[in-house]
Amino acid sequence: MGKSNVSSLLTSLDDLFTTQEERDTAKRETVLDIPLSEISDFPNHPFKVRMDEAMMEMADSIRQYGVLVPGMVRQKPDGGYEMIAGHRRKMASELAQKETMPCLVRDLSDDEAIIIMIDSNLQRETLLPSEKAFAYRMKLEAMKRQGQRTDLTSVPLAQKSTSRAELGKTVGESQDQIRRYIRLTFLIPPLLDMVDEGKVAMRPAVELSYLPEKEQTMLHEMIKLEDCTPSHAQAIKMRRFAEEGKLSEEVILSIMQEEKPNQKEQFRMPRERISKYFPAGTPAQKIEDTIIKALELYQRQRSRDRER
């Protein structure tokens, strides 16, 4: 491969894995090779570092060319460093069996570090609802503590604005959408996981976030038992009962069993009748798919028997 091709490849990988701010900063500051063992993750880091295909590709790139653009860290009072930007690069470096990682070391306050950490990760194309939820909440709280507007850097500006509307401008969301995402942080983890998995939509999830933790837990158990999720109207009704202190297991079950608009007729079978055929924890959809395949196989066998 010629030098021009290598240079082009390095540039494309650089653009893929970093933000423009990080690339500009890298040109201005001294880079240190820091042992990976001395870099800890940012506390309550809201973004998941997934072991997906993109991570494997990044690890292969680092194995061949090294980390093209440094991460960003700050020194910890008790020694070592705290990662600000570069959690995925750090994981990929570990997978590539690297011992060190090039990093910019910055002297940042907690709130400055939070804002840079959030903004550097919001550049990703795909983010889970839970990732946006906790990221928006952390950044909004940091902006309020600073008492001023901040852009995608840690440099403070004189103009004060700590509203959701101002945060929305920096992340490209309406203030109502910011509010909805932040409400998701009040869901218990199992319900929030269902939002990430697309099993519970945003609007009902926001309503359910107002339920106390005990009632949310009861609802999650009922969802597993009934193998269905609440509609927006049902979630509103549950919130109303909860605010009146009347949301019991019986009320939740009654609401969940209400026929939803345009609901298709469903065939239900007690799980205990088929549980011996499936390992514990098998998802309902997989059970349904397996039963359908078994019935199709049975039907084909009967057709062959009739033809004999």
DRENSEVO-31122 format. One line per 4 residues: number of its first residue (from 1); their letters; for each residue x, z, y of N, C-alpha, C. Coordinates in pm, whole numbers. Layout:
NUM> A> X Z Y X Z Y X Z Y; ...
END
This chain:
1> MGKS> 85 0 -120 0 0 0 88 0 124; 63 -93 223 144 -102 342 122 14 436; 214 27 535 204 139 629 75 131 709; 35 10 748 -88 -4 827 -210 38 749
5> NVSS> -212 6 617 -326 45 533 -332 196 517; -214 259 495 -211 405 482 -258 471 610; -210 416 725 -250 473 854 -400 461 874; -457 347 834 -602 327 847 -679 422 759
9> LLTS> -627 445 636 -693 536 543 -689 679 596; -574 718 649 -561 853 703 -657 875 820; -671 772 904 -761 783 1018 -905 797 973; -945 719 871 -1083 726 823 -1112 861 759
13> LDDL> -1016 914 685 -1035 1046 624 -1040 1153 731; -958 1136 835 -957 1230 946 -1094 1236 1012; -1153 1119 1036 -1286 1113 1097 -1392 1173 1007; -1375 1158 876 -1475 1205 780 -1482 1356 775
17> FTTQ> -1367 1422 779 -1363 1565 752 -1355 1654 876; -1347 1597 995 -1328 1679 1114 -1417 1634 1228; -1427 1721 1330 -1501 1687 1451 -1402 1637 1555; -1454 1568 1656 -1367 1517 1762 -1297 1631 1834
21> EERD> -1371 1743 1852 -1311 1858 1920 -1189 1909 1844; -1202 1917 1711 -1090 1966 1631 -971 1871 1640; -1000 1739 1641 -890 1642 1647 -819 1649 1782; -898 1665 1891 -837 1675 2023 -755 1802 2036
25> TAKR> -810 1912 1980 -740 2040 1988 -609 2035 1911; -611 1966 1796 -492 1959 1712 -375 1895 1784; -405 1804 1878 -299 1736 1950 -237 1826 2057; -309 1932 2097 -263 2015 2208 -188 2140 2163
29> ETVL> -209 2185 2042 -159 2315 2004 -61 2307 1887; 19 2413 1875 115 2422 1767 42 2459 1638; 84 2399 1529 22 2422 1399 115 2506 1313; 59 2606 1245 135 2690 1153 86 2668 1011
33> DIPL> 177 2662 915 139 2658 773 118 2802 727; -7 2837 699 -43 2975 665 -80 2983 516; -26 3081 444 -63 3097 302 -214 3113 287; -272 3043 192 -416 3052 169 -459 3194 136
37> SEIS> -370 3268 71 -402 3407 32 -418 3498 152; -370 3455 268 -379 3538 389 -497 3500 477; -577 3401 433 -692 3356 513 -821 3400 446; -898 3483 514 -1027 3527 461 -1140 3449 527
41> DFPN> -1255 3443 460 -1370 3371 515 -1427 3445 635; -1496 3372 720 -1561 3432 836 -1676 3521 787; -1688 3642 841 -1795 3733 796 -1933 3670 815; -2017 3681 713 -2154 3628 717 -2157 3479 748
45> HPFK> -2058 3408 698 -2053 3263 717 -2182 3201 663; -2262 3134 748 -2395 3089 704 -2396 2956 629; -2280 2890 620 -2276 2759 557 -2220 2769 415; -2287 2706 322 -2246 2710 183 -2132 2611 158
49> VRMD> -2029 2657 88 -1919 2569 50 -1948 2522 -92; -1998 2400 -106 -2048 2353 -235 -1939 2282 -315; -1943 2304 -444 -1853 2234 -536 -1920 2102 -577; -1933 2011 -481 -2001 1885 -507 -1902 1769 -510
53> EAMM> -1955 1648 -518 -1870 1530 -527 -1783 1515 -403; -1841 1546 -285 -1764 1536 -161 -1646 1632 -162; -1665 1751 -220 -1556 1847 -230 -1446 1795 -321; -1484 1732 -431 -1384 1677 -523 -1304 1565 -455
57> EMAD> -1373 1484 -373 -1305 1376 -302 -1209 1433 -198; -1251 1540 -130 -1164 1602 -32 -1041 1662 -99; -1060 1725 -215 -948 1784 -289 -848 1675 -331; -900 1560 -375 -812 1449 -413 -733 1399 -293
61> SIRQ> -799 1391 -177 -731 1345 -56 -620 1442 -17; -650 1571 -23 -551 1673 14 -437 1674 -85; -467 1649 -211 -363 1643 -313 -264 1530 -283; -315 1420 -232 -231 1303 -203 -164 1310 -66
65> YGVL> -243 1348 36 -193 1337 173 -178 1471 245; -228 1580 184 -228 1708 253 -350 1719 344; -360 1831 415 -470 1851 510 -437 1773 636; -521 1674 669 -490 1582 778 -509 1646 915
69> VPGM> -608 1730 928 -634 1799 1055 -641 1948 1028; -568 2029 1104 -561 2173 1077 -697 2242 1087; -707 2355 1016 -821 2442 1035 -796 2526 1159; -887 2617 1186 -870 2709 1299 -892 2852 1250
73> VRQK> -802 2941 1286 -811 3080 1244 -784 3171 1363; -815 3299 1345 -772 3401 1440 -711 3516 1361; -619 3587 1425 -554 3698 1357 -648 3816 1345; -641 3887 1232 -722 4006 1210 -642 4129 1252
77> PDGG> -707 4230 1306 -637 4350 1352 -555 4418 1242; -605 4410 1118 -536 4478 1008 -443 4385 932; -415 4269 988 -324 4176 923 -398 4061 858; -329 3949 843 -390 3830 786 -469 3753 890
81> YEMI> -545 3655 843 -618 3567 934 -762 3550 887; -847 3516 984 -988 3493 956 -1020 3347 988; -1081 3277 892 -1112 3137 910 -1225 3118 1012; -1202 3031 1109 -1305 2996 1206 -1366 2860 1170
85> AGHR> -1280 2761 1154 -1325 2627 1116 -1232 2574 1009; -1290 2534 896 -1208 2479 789 -1232 2541 653; -1349 2603 633 -1378 2667 504 -1376 2565 389; -1429 2445 413 -1429 2343 307 -1287 2292 281
89> RKMA> -1208 2277 387 -1070 2234 369 -989 2339 293; -1021 2466 318 -951 2572 246 -984 2567 98; -1113 2551 64 -1153 2542 -76 -1090 2420 -142; -1092 2307 -71 -1032 2185 -126 -882 2202 -147
93> SELA> -817 2274 -57 -673 2299 -72 -645 2384 -195; -732 2481 -221 -717 2565 -341 -735 2480 -466; -835 2390 -464 -857 2302 -578 -739 2207 -599; -675 2168 -489 -558 2080 -496 -431 2157 -529
97> QKET> -445 2289 -552 -334 2377 -589 -227 2384 -480; -273 2380 -356 -183 2400 -243 -169 2550 -217; -55 2592 -168 -31 2733 -140 -54 2767 7; -41 2667 94 -58 2690 237 -154 2588 295
101> MPCL> -196 2615 418 -284 2522 489 -246 2524 636; -233 2408 699 -201 2405 842 -320 2455 924; -294 2545 1017 -402 2603 1097 -358 2626 1241; -453 2612 1331 -434 2654 1470 -471 2800 1479
105> VRDL> -391 2880 1544 -419 3023 1559 -466 3047 1702; -588 3093 1718 -644 3117 1851 -680 3263 1869; -667 3310 1991 -708 3445 2027 -852 3438 2076; -945 3475 1992 -1087 3460 2023 -1161 3591 2009
109> SDDE> -1260 3612 2096 -1350 3726 2079 -1445 3696 1963; -1520 3797 1921 -1615 3776 1811 -1716 3668 1846; -1772 3674 1966 -1875 3578 2004 -1818 3438 2023; -1698 3426 2080 -1634 3296 2092 -1609 3236 1955
113> AIII> -1564 3321 1861 -1537 3273 1725 -1665 3227 1658; -1774 3300 1676 -1903 3263 1616 -1947 3126 1667; -1940 3105 1797 -1988 2980 1856 -1906 2861 1807; -1775 2876 1802 -1691 2766 1753 -1716 2742 1605
117> MIDS> -1728 2850 1526 -1754 2836 1383 -1885 2763 1358; -1991 2801 1432 -2121 2737 1415 -2115 2590 1455; -2060 2562 1572 -2060 2425 1623 -1976 2332 1536; -1867 2380 1481 -1783 2295 1398 -1852 2257 1267
121> NLQR> -1945 2340 1222 -2017 2311 1097 -2147 2235 1119; -2206 2246 1237 -2331 2174 1264 -2310 2024 1273; -2184 1980 1268 -2155 1837 1270 -2191 1770 1137; -2211 1848 1032 -2239 1789 902 -2372 1714 903
125> ETLL> -2378 1610 823 -2500 1528 818 -2613 1598 744; -2581 1669 638 -2685 1735 558 -2663 1886 559; -2763 1957 605 -2759 2103 607 -2889 2156 548; -2880 2262 471 -2999 2325 415 -3074 2400 525
129> PSEK> -3206 2417 509 -3281 2496 607 -3222 2636 627; -3177 2700 520 -3121 2835 532 -2992 2834 612; -2912 2726 599 -2788 2717 675 -2816 2705 824; -2911 2617 858 -2949 2604 999 -3008 2735 1051
133> AFAY> -3089 2800 970 -3158 2921 1012 -3060 3030 1055; -2966 3062 968 -2872 3169 1000 -2772 3125 1106; -2737 2996 1107 -2644 2946 1209 -2707 2956 1348; -2833 2913 1361 -2900 2918 1491 -2916 3064 1536
137> RMKL> -2949 3149 1443 -2968 3290 1480 -2836 3352 1528; -2727 3325 1455 -2597 3381 1492 -2554 3328 1629; -2572 3198 1652 -2527 3142 1779 -2612 3192 1894; -2744 3200 1875 -2832 3249 1981 -2796 3392 2018
141> EAMK> -2771 3477 1918 -2735 3615 1946 -2602 3623 2019; -2507 3537 1982 -2377 3535 2050 -2393 3490 2195; -2476 3388 2219 -2500 3340 2354 -2564 3448 2440; -2657 3523 2382 -2723 3630 2457 -2624 3742 2492
145> RQGQ> -2536 3774 2398 -2437 3879 2425 -2340 3835 2533; -2306 3709 2533 -2215 3659 2637 -2283 3652 2774; -2417 3638 2771 -2491 3632 2896 -2467 3506 2974; -2427 3400 2903 -2397 3276 2973 -2413 3160 2877
149> RTDL> -2421 3042 2931 -2430 2922 2849 -2291 2884 2800; -2283 2837 2676 -2156 2789 2624 -2178 2652 2562; -2081 2565 2577 -2089 2435 2513 -2024 2444 2376; -1961 2338 2329 -1901 2339 2197 -1759 2394 2200
153> TSVP> -1726 2471 2303 -1595 2535 2312 -1616 2681 2344; -1507 2755 2349 -1517 2897 2380 -1501 2923 2530; -1492 2817 2611 -1471 2835 2754 -1602 2874 2819; -1612 2991 2884 -1737 3036 2946 -1769 2958 3072
157> LAQK> -1896 2934 3096 -1942 2868 3217 -2022 2967 3299; -2029 2944 3429 -2091 3042 3518 -2242 3047 3502; -2303 2933 3474 -2449 2929 3465 -2501 3011 3349; -2597 3099 3374 -2650 3184 3270 -2775 3123 3209
161> STSR> -2781 3123 3078 -2900 3075 3006 -2886 3113 2861; -2975 3200 2813 -2964 3247 2675 -3089 3214 2596; -3171 3122 2642 -3298 3092 2577 -3280 3000 2458; -3386 2995 2375 -3387 2901 2263 -3382 2758 2313
165> AELG> -3438 2734 2432 -3436 2598 2487 -3292 2553 2511; -3209 2642 2562 -3070 2605 2588 -2995 2581 2458; -3020 2666 2358 -2958 2643 2228 -3006 2510 2171; -3135 2481 2189 -3189 2356 2137 -3119 2235 2195
169> KTVG> -3082 2241 2322 -3012 2129 2385 -2877 2103 2319; -2808 2211 2282 -2674 2194 2225 -2678 2146 2081; -2790 2169 2011 -2796 2131 1869 -2896 2020 1842; -2965 1972 1947 -3059 1861 1929 -3189 1899 1863
173> ESQD> -3238 2020 1886 -3366 2065 1830 -3453 2116 1944; -3586 2109 1926 -3677 2169 2024 -3671 2320 2010; -3710 2390 2117 -3705 2536 2109 -3806 2590 2007; -3917 2519 1987 -4012 2562 1883 -3950 2549 1745
177> QIRR> -3873 2441 1723 -3808 2423 1594 -3699 2527 1574; -3627 2561 1679 -3527 2668 1672 -3595 2798 1628; -3710 2828 1690 -3783 2950 1654 -3824 2949 1508; -3873 2833 1460 -3915 2825 1321 -3798 2850 1226
181> YIRL> -3686 2786 1256 -3569 2805 1169 -3525 2952 1167; -3520 3014 1283 -3475 3153 1289 -3570 3244 1213; -3701 3213 1214 -3796 3294 1137 -3763 3293 988; -3704 3185 939 -3670 3178 796 -3571 3286 755
185> TFLI> -3494 3337 849 -3395 3441 815 -3462 3573 777; -3592 3583 801 -3666 3705 767 -3733 3694 629; -3712 3583 559 -3761 3570 423 -3667 3639 326; -3721 3691 217 -3634 3746 113 -3560 3630 46
189> PPLL> -3440 3653 -7 -3360 3543 -62 -3431 3453 -161; -3511 3506 -257 -3576 3414 -352 -3673 3317 -284; -3745 3362 -181 -3835 3272 -110 -3757 3172 -25; -3647 3218 36 -3565 3127 114 -3503 3020 25
193> DMVD> -3465 3058 -96 -3413 2959 -192 -3518 2852 -220; -3644 2892 -227 -3751 2796 -255 -3769 2699 -138; -3741 2746 -17 -3746 2657 99 -3632 2555 89; -3513 2603 54 -3398 2512 38 -3423 2409 -71
197> EGKV> -3494 2449 -175 -3521 2360 -288 -3640 2268 -263; -3705 2283 -149 -3819 2198 -116 -3948 2239 -183; -3951 2357 -244 -4071 2403 -312 -4171 2468 -216; -4121 2523 -106 -4206 2581 -2 -4173 2509 128
201> AMRP> -4277 2455 195 -4256 2379 318 -4229 2473 436; -4180 2415 545 -4141 2493 661 -4256 2573 721; -4371 2507 744 -4482 2574 813 -4533 2696 737; -4565 2686 607 -4605 2808 536 -4492 2910 528
205> AVEL> -4367 2864 517 -4254 2957 508 -4244 3042 633; -4268 2982 750 -4264 3058 876 -4370 3167 876; -4490 3134 831 -4597 3234 826 -4561 3347 728; -4504 3310 614 -4468 3411 513 -4356 3502 561
209> SYLP> -4276 3455 657 -4164 3536 706 -4212 3660 781; -4338 3661 822 -4393 3777 892 -4441 3885 795; -4446 3854 664 -4488 3955 567 -4377 4058 548; -4411 4185 529 -4309 4285 497 -4239 4250 366
213> EKEQ> -4120 4303 347 -4040 4269 229 -4114 4298 99; -4187 4409 93 -4259 4445 -29 -4363 4338 -63; -4437 4293 39 -4540 4192 16 -4477 4057 -19; -4363 4026 40 -4294 3902 4 -4251 3905 -143
217> TMLH> -4204 4020 -187 -4163 4033 -327 -4283 4015 -420; -4396 4075 -384 -4517 4058 -464 -4558 3911 -470; -4549 3844 -356 -4585 3703 -350 -4494 3620 -439; -4364 3647 -435 -4270 3570 -518 -4301 3588 -666
221> EMIK> -4334 3708 -706 -4371 3732 -846 -4499 3655 -881; -4593 3651 -787 -4718 3579 -812 -4693 3428 -821; -4601 3378 -740 -4566 3235 -745 -4513 3200 -883; -4425 3285 -936 -4372 3261 -1071 -4481 3269 -1175
225> LEDC> -4571 3364 -1160 -4677 3384 -1258 -4777 3269 -1257; -4816 3226 -1139 -4918 3123 -1125 -4859 2982 -1122; -4726 2973 -1107 -4657 2844 -1103 -4714 2754 -994; -4735 2811 -875 -4781 2734 -761 -4736 2804 -634
229> TPSH> -4734 2732 -524 -4690 2789 -397 -4804 2783 -296; -4803 2872 -196 -4914 2876 -100 -4908 2761 -1; -5024 2713 37 -5036 2612 142 -5019 2681 277; -5017 2601 383 -5005 2659 517 -5125 2748 548
233> AQAI> -5244 2702 513 -5365 2781 539 -5363 2911 460; -5319 2906 335 -5311 3026 253 -5207 3124 308; -5094 3071 358 -4991 3156 416 -5042 3226 542; -5118 3153 623 -5177 3214 743 -5271 3327 704
237> KMRR> -5350 3304 601 -5445 3407 554 -5370 3531 505; -5260 3509 429 -5181 3623 381 -5121 3702 497; -5072 3632 597 -5015 3701 713 -5121 3785 782; -5243 3731 794 -5351 3805 858 -5384 3932 780
241> FAEE> -5393 3921 648 -5420 4039 566 -5307 4140 578; -5184 4091 582 -5068 4181 592 -5069 4258 724; -5104 4189 832 -5109 4254 963 -5216 4363 968; -5318 4348 883 -5425 4448 875 -5396 4554 771
245> GKLS> -5281 4541 703 -5244 4637 599 -5326 4624 473; -5379 4505 446 -5468 4486 332 -5417 4385 229; -5290 4347 237 -5238 4245 146 -5185 4312 19; -5268 4314 -85 -5232 4370 -214 -5207 4258 -314
249> EEVI> -5164 4293 -435 -5144 4192 -539 -5275 4120 -568; -5385 4193 -568 -5515 4132 -597 -5553 4031 -489; -5526 4067 -363 -5559 3976 -253 -5471 3852 -260; -5342 3870 -288 -5251 3756 -300 -5298 3662 -410
253> LSIM> -5335 3719 -526 -5381 3637 -638 -5508 3562 -601; -5600 3631 -533 -5725 3567 -493 -5700 3450 -399; -5609 3468 -305 -5578 3361 -210 -5509 3245 -282; -5416 3277 -372 -5341 3173 -443 -5430 3091 -532
257> QEEK> -5538 3150 -582 -5627 3079 -673 -5734 2998 -602; -5738 3008 -469 -5832 2926 -394 -5794 2780 -408; -5893 2696 -421 -5865 2553 -434 -5819 2498 -300; -5706 2428 -304 -5652 2370 -182 -5720 2237 -153
261> PNQK> -5722 2194 -25 -5780 2063 8 -5711 1952 -71; -5791 1862 -123 -5740 1746 -199 -5662 1788 -323; -5684 1911 -369 -5610 1957 -487 -5661 1885 -612; -5572 1837 -692 -5608 1769 -815 -5641 1872 -922
265> EQFR> -5732 1836 -1010 -5764 1924 -1122 -5642 1940 -1210; -5611 2063 -1249 -5492 2091 -1327 -5530 2157 -1459; -5449 2126 -1561 -5465 2191 -1691 -5364 2304 -1701; -5408 2422 -1734 -5319 2537 -1742 -5315 2590 -1885
269> MPRE> -5201 2639 -1925 -5183 2696 -2057 -5104 2827 -2044; -5147 2934 -2108 -5071 3059 -2101 -4926 3037 -2145; -4832 3084 -2065 -4690 3062 -2095 -4650 3121 -2229; -4715 3234 -2268 -4674 3299 -2393 -4699 3211 -2516
273> RISK> -4791 3114 -2504 -4820 3026 -2616 -4707 2927 -2644; -4625 2899 -2543 -4519 2801 -2560 -4380 2859 -2535; -4372 2988 -2500 -4244 3048 -2463 -4141 3045 -2576; -4189 3048 -2704 -4094 3049 -2815 -4021 2915 -2831
277> YFPA> -4072 2811 -2766 -4011 2679 -2778 -3908 2650 -2669; -3898 2741 -2570 -3808 2717 -2458 -3724 2842 -2428; -3599 2823 -2391 -3515 2938 -2352 -3574 3008 -2231; -3549 3138 -2221 -3597 3215 -2106 -3541 3156 -1977
281> GTPA> -3626 3148 -1876 -3582 3097 -1746 -3593 2946 -1731; -3644 2875 -1833 -3658 2730 -1822 -3757 2697 -1711; -3720 2612 -1615 -3811 2578 -1505 -3941 2516 -1555; -4050 2542 -1483 -4181 2492 -1523 -4184 2340 -1532
285> QKIE> -4115 2272 -1438 -4115 2127 -1438 -4047 2072 -1563; -3940 2138 -1608 -3870 2093 -1728 -3957 2114 -1851; -4031 2225 -1854 -4123 2250 -1965 -4229 2141 -1970; -4284 2109 -1852 -4388 2006 -1846 -4334 1872 -1894
289> DTII> -4214 1835 -1846 -4155 1706 -1885 -4130 1700 -2036; -4084 1811 -2094 -4056 1815 -2238 -4184 1800 -2319; -4291 1868 -2274 -4419 1858 -2344 -4473 1716 -2339; -4462 1652 -2223 -4510 1514 -2209 -4433 1421 -2302
293> KALE> -4300 1437 -2309 -4219 1355 -2398 -4257 1378 -2544; -4283 1503 -2580 -4321 1535 -2717 -4456 1471 -2752; -4549 1473 -2656 -4679 1413 -2679 -4668 1260 -2692; -4581 1201 -2611 -4560 1056 -2621 -4501 1018 -2756
297> LYQR> -4405 1100 -2804 -4345 1076 -2935 -4449 1092 -3045; -4534 1194 -3033 -4640 1217 -3131 -4738 1100 -3133; -4772 1050 -3015 -4866 938 -3007 -4808 812 -3071; -4680 785 -3048 -4617 668 -3108 -4612 681 -3260
301> QRSR> -4586 802 -3308 -4581 824 -3453 -4719 802 -3516; -4824 848 -3450 -4959 828 -3502 -4996 680 -3505; -4950 607 -3402 -4980 463 -3400 -4913 391 -3516; -4788 431 -3545 -4717 370 -3657 -4785 405 -3790
305> DRER> -4833 529 -3800 -4899 571 -3925 -5028 491 -3948; -5100 461 -3839 -5226 386 -3853 -5200 242 -3892; -5083 189 -3851 -5052 50 -3882 -5010 30 -4027; -4974 134 -4095 -4926 122 -4235 -5043 100 -4329
END
